[in-house]
Amino acid sequence: MVKRLLVLACLFAPLPALASLTFEEGVAREPDSDRLLYREQHLVRRLDGEPTERLVLYRCGDGTPFARKRVDYRGSAVAPEFVFEDARIGYREGLRRRTGVESLWVREGQGEAERSAPLQDDTRLVADAGFDEFIRDNWTPLVAGESVPLRFAVPSRLESLGFKVNRQGSAQFGGEPAETFRLRLGGLLGWIAPHIDVAYGRDSRRLLRFEGLSNLRDDDGESQLVARIEFPTPARAATEAQWQAFAGQPLSACRVRA
């Protein structure tokens, strides 16, 4: 009887959480000339398949690391906390969450004071890399042709803006079947403001291509870079040593448009 109870206890005991760490690289080019701008290298921690942290190192064409981003999904998968820093121009921005209050903050350059503003509580809020999770969460209605609204956090403006995402069609990227979507501002501005196009693997649902305004500014810090960023190969296993190396890598100024 005791043995039987032990067997049953083992059968119904909770399974241990499965943790993983992966690496994936995106290559950013000018959409018109196809000239290399920079590379972004992503390390992502997951627990039971869900992202918990992301660390991104941005490198100029010669390999010099010039910017870094840290993303923490533990408070929200679609509106994670994040910190982005760019050594070329001393720019920093992010989203922080304290005692349930979400705030955007930005520091425009070296010697500049940080500016911040709280965000209104909104279940439609999406921030930074949380857009990937938003697409996956809304995959079924998007593929069915529905227009899905969201509020995207824009730290440089210290506010969130209303956008809509719509399916554009099917495509092939690197031999992988994909679904393409367009992110544009809501209302009349959506017809005149720049849009962003993204493509996700139909089966893998991983980001394959991004085209539009990136989260990086040009070398002088005057305007946002327009880029086409492609992720040609699926994520592969990474090590804790890689994470520590990315986290501690000194950043240096270099020119994206050399």
Secondary structure as UniProt FT lines:
FT   HELIX           2..12
FT   STRAND          19..29
FT   TURN            31..33
FT   STRAND          36..47
FT   TURN            48..49
FT   STRAND          50..60
FT   TURN            61..62
FT   STRAND          65..72
FT   STRAND          81..86
FT   TURN            87..90
FT   STRAND          91..98
FT   TURN            99..100
FT   STRAND          101..107
FT   TURN            110..111
FT   STRAND          115..118
FT   TURN            123..124
FT   STRAND          125..126
FT   TURN            128..129
FT   HELIX           130..137
FT   HELIX           139..143
FT   TURN            144..145
FT   STRAND          148..154
FT   HELIX           155..157
FT   STRAND          159..173
FT   TURN            174..175
FT   STRAND          176..185
FT   HELIX           188..191
FT   STRAND          196..201
FT   TURN            202..204
FT   STRAND          207..217
FT   TURN            219..220
FT   STRAND          224..230
FT   STRAND          236..237
FT   HELIX           240..248
//
